[in-house]
Amino acid sequence: MEQFFLLVFLALGGSAVAGSVKVVNQGNQALVERLGSYNKKLEPGLNFVVPFLDRVVYRETIKEKVLDIPPQQCITRDNVGIEVDAVFYWRIVDMEKAWYKVENLQSAMVNMVLTQIRAEMGQLELDQTFTARSHISELLLQDLDVATDPWGVKVTRVELRDIIPSQAVRESMELQMSAERRKRAAILTSEGEREAAVNSARGKADAQILDAEARQKSTILQAEAEQKALVLKAQAERQQQVLKAQAIAESAEIISQKLQNNPNANKAVEVLFALGYLDMGATIGKSDSSKVIFIDPRSIPAALEGIRSVVSDGQANPNELFSKQIPGLENNRSS
């Protein structure tokens, strides 16, 4: 009998010792109640409690956790229905408040987030919900952090994953975007046509200016060429006359020297002047206009006699031989 009680005592003692030792993992905490009231908080590691008096009532992690909020229907300020899907990150900073201040902490957090999302979306218009997503997340973070502080919870981050309008709204938005794209395309087309017309007009104006400048330069160059041609022609005629005069002077000098030493000089002079008259008639006859030359045959011997006397004197200048007027010679022209 004594052995039986000893075994019972040893079993109860071992159970009490085993129940007094509590091991808490790293990143977790636990709350201990003694006779139904809060006693202490167990930190990570080896902890001891009083058997049969202390009881671990709540064990939870203090690491950051993620809470996924299912899609919820919201109404914007301009009465447009949208569906919002969010996710937020939170962690417990005060284990005692998280257990004793709220019943079912996670359910309370979900309802709090849904309420805040609907409140924030109701203050914005539809277009603002797409452009101010980061601003909405920041507002939700501030509001939730303040609202969950009495529960010993710290909200670290809030993200809006999807904002989906209703089917009718999406169709109207697509029509609006299509109209906006057509408008932009029409504007770009008209601007392109305007630029093309402007460029074409500028090209024509530039072409006309270049054409006028080219014609002006061509006229100037032609006038300068004509002027140079006239100058060169005048210089050539002058040079020709000078050379012709020099040739006449030299030939006259040679003829005068020959006539002084030749006894038949008189007949030679008559023949030369006759040939000269014939050459002059041939030259005049080549002209396009009509000419009539009247020559008195009886005056030719008198002219030859005068030249013979001049030559016989030997005192006349050879250049004066052809420059003196021959008496009785008359040229009459009519066109």
QUISULTA-V200613 format. One record per pair of residues at least 4 apart in sequence whose C-alpha atoms are under 7 Angstrom apart, sorted by the first residue. I is the first residue (numbers start at 1). GAP is how many residues later the second one is. D is the distance in Angstrom with one decimal. If there is no record, write none. Layout:
i: (I	I)
gap: (GAP	GAP)
d: (D	D)
This chain:
i: (1	2	3	4	5	6	7	8	9	10	11	12	13	14	15	16	16	17	19	20	20	20	20	21	21	21	22	22	22	23	23	23	24	24	24	24	24	24	25	25	26	27	27	27	27	28	28	28	28	29	29	29	29	29	29	29	29	30	30	30	30	30	30	30	31	31	31	31	31	31	31	32	32	32	32	32	32	32	32	33	33	33	33	33	33	33	34	34	34	34	34	35	35	42	49	50	62	62	62	63	64	64	64	65	65	65	66	66	66	67	67	67	68	68	68	69	69	69	69	70	71	71	71	72	72	72	73	73	73	73	74	74	74	74	74	75	75	75	75	75	75	76	76	76	76	76	76	76	76	77	77	77	77	78	78	80	81	81	82	82	82	82	83	83	83	84	84	84	85	85	85	85	86	86	86	87	87	87	88	88	88	89	89	89	89	90	90	90	90	91	91	91	92	92	92	93	93	93	94	94	94	95	95	96	97	97	97	97	98	98	98	98	98	101	102	104	105	106	107	108	109	110	111	112	113	113	114	115	116	116	117	117	118	119	124	124	125	127	128	129	132	133	134	135	136	137	137	137	137	138	139	140	140	141	141	141	141	142	143	144	144	145	145	145	148	148	149	149	165	165	166	167	168	169	170	171	172	173	174	175	176	177	178	179	180	181	182	183	184	185	186	187	188	189	190	191	192	193	194	195	196	197	198	199	200	201	202	203	204	205	206	207	208	209	210	211	212	213	214	215	216	217	218	219	220	221	222	223	224	225	226	227	228	229	230	231	232	233	234	235	236	237	238	239	240	241	242	243	244	245	246	247	248	249	249	250	251	252	252	252	253	253	254	255	256	256	256	257	258	259	259	260	264	265	266	266	267	268	269	270	270	271	272	273	274	275	276	277	278	279	280	281	282	289	290	290	291	291	291	292	292	292	293	293	293	294	294	294	295	295	299	299	299	300	301	302	303	303	303	304	305	306	307	308	309	310	310	316	317	319	320)
gap: (4	4	4	4	4	4	4	4	4	4	4	4	4	4	4	4	35	4	32	28	29	30	31	26	27	28	24	25	26	22	23	24	4	5	19	20	21	22	19	20	18	17	34	35	36	16	32	33	34	12	13	14	15	30	31	32	33	11	12	13	26	28	29	30	9	10	11	25	26	27	28	6	7	8	9	22	23	24	25	4	5	6	21	22	23	24	4	5	19	20	21	18	19	5	5	4	29	30	31	28	25	26	27	24	25	26	22	23	24	20	21	22	18	19	20	16	17	18	41	15	12	13	14	11	12	13	8	9	10	11	7	8	9	44	47	4	5	6	7	46	47	4	5	45	46	47	48	49	50	45	46	47	48	47	48	46	84	85	81	82	83	84	80	81	82	78	79	80	75	76	77	78	73	74	75	71	72	73	69	70	71	66	67	68	69	63	64	65	66	62	63	64	60	61	62	59	60	61	4	58	59	4	57	4	4	53	54	55	4	7	53	54	55	50	49	4	4	4	4	4	4	4	4	4	4	31	4	4	4	24	4	23	4	4	4	5	4	4	4	4	4	4	4	4	4	4	21	22	23	4	4	4	18	4	14	16	17	4	4	4	11	4	9	10	4	5	4	5	4	5	4	4	4	4	4	4	4	4	4	4	4	4	4	4	4	4	4	4	4	4	4	4	4	4	4	4	4	4	4	4	4	4	4	4	4	4	4	4	4	4	4	4	4	4	4	4	4	4	4	4	4	4	4	4	4	4	4	4	4	4	4	4	4	4	4	4	4	4	4	4	4	4	4	4	4	4	4	4	4	4	4	4	4	4	70	4	4	4	66	67	4	65	4	4	4	55	62	4	4	6	52	52	4	4	4	42	4	4	4	4	34	4	4	4	4	4	4	4	4	4	4	4	4	46	44	45	42	43	44	40	41	42	38	39	40	36	37	38	34	35	4	29	30	4	4	4	4	23	24	4	4	4	4	4	4	4	6	4	4	4	4)
d: (6.5	6.2	6.2	6.3	6.0	6.1	6.1	6.1	6.0	6.0	6.1	6.0	6.1	6.0	6.0	6.1	5.4	6.8	5.9	5.2	4.6	5.6	5.2	5.9	4.7	6.5	6.0	4.9	5.8	5.5	4.7	6.0	6.5	6.6	6.5	4.5	5.1	6.6	5.2	6.2	5.0	6.9	5.7	5.7	6.0	6.3	5.6	4.0	5.6	7.0	5.7	5.4	6.4	5.8	5.8	6.2	6.9	5.6	5.0	7.0	6.7	5.5	4.2	6.5	6.1	4.6	6.2	5.7	5.8	5.2	6.5	6.2	5.6	5.4	6.0	6.3	5.4	4.4	5.9	5.1	4.4	4.9	5.5	5.3	6.4	6.6	6.4	5.7	5.4	4.4	6.4	5.8	6.8	6.6	5.9	5.3	5.9	5.2	6.7	5.9	6.6	5.5	4.4	5.7	5.4	5.9	6.0	4.6	6.5	5.9	5.6	6.3	6.6	4.7	6.8	6.3	5.3	5.6	6.8	5.9	6.0	5.2	4.3	5.4	5.3	6.6	6.8	5.8	4.6	6.6	5.8	5.4	6.1	5.6	6.7	5.7	5.5	4.8	6.3	6.8	5.7	5.3	6.6	5.5	4.4	6.6	5.7	5.4	6.1	5.0	5.5	5.4	5.1	5.4	7.0	6.8	6.2	6.0	6.6	5.5	4.1	5.8	5.7	4.9	6.1	5.7	4.7	6.5	6.1	5.5	5.1	6.6	5.7	4.4	5.3	6.0	5.4	6.5	5.6	4.2	6.1	6.0	5.6	5.1	6.4	6.9	5.6	4.3	5.5	5.8	5.5	6.7	6.0	4.6	6.3	5.5	5.6	6.4	6.3	4.4	6.9	6.4	6.7	6.0	5.0	7.0	5.1	5.1	6.4	6.7	4.9	5.3	7.0	5.8	6.5	6.4	6.2	6.3	6.3	6.1	6.2	6.3	6.2	6.3	6.1	6.9	6.2	6.2	6.1	6.6	6.1	7.0	6.0	6.8	6.0	6.5	6.5	6.6	5.6	6.0	6.2	6.3	6.3	6.3	6.2	6.1	5.6	5.7	6.6	6.4	6.2	5.9	6.8	6.0	6.7	6.2	5.7	6.3	6.1	5.9	6.7	6.1	6.0	5.2	6.9	5.6	5.6	6.6	5.9	6.1	6.2	6.2	6.3	6.0	6.1	6.2	6.1	6.1	6.0	6.1	6.1	6.1	6.2	6.1	6.2	6.1	6.1	6.2	6.1	6.0	6.1	6.1	6.0	6.2	6.1	6.1	6.1	6.1	6.1	6.0	6.0	6.1	6.1	6.0	6.2	6.1	6.0	6.0	6.1	6.2	6.0	6.0	6.1	6.1	6.0	6.1	6.1	6.1	6.0	6.0	6.2	6.0	6.0	6.0	6.1	6.0	6.1	6.0	6.1	6.0	6.1	6.2	6.0	5.9	6.0	6.1	6.0	6.1	6.0	6.0	5.9	6.0	6.1	6.1	5.9	5.9	6.1	6.0	6.1	6.0	6.1	6.0	5.9	6.2	5.6	6.3	6.1	6.0	5.3	6.3	6.3	5.0	6.3	6.1	6.3	7.0	6.2	6.8	6.1	4.9	7.0	7.0	6.6	6.2	6.4	5.9	6.3	6.2	6.2	6.2	5.9	6.2	6.2	6.2	6.3	6.1	6.1	6.3	6.3	6.2	6.2	6.0	6.5	6.0	7.0	5.2	5.4	5.5	6.1	6.7	5.6	6.4	5.7	5.5	6.4	6.8	6.1	6.3	6.5	6.4	6.2	5.1	7.0	6.2	6.0	6.3	6.4	5.7	6.0	6.1	6.3	6.4	6.2	6.0	6.2	6.9	6.5	6.7	6.8	6.7	6.0)
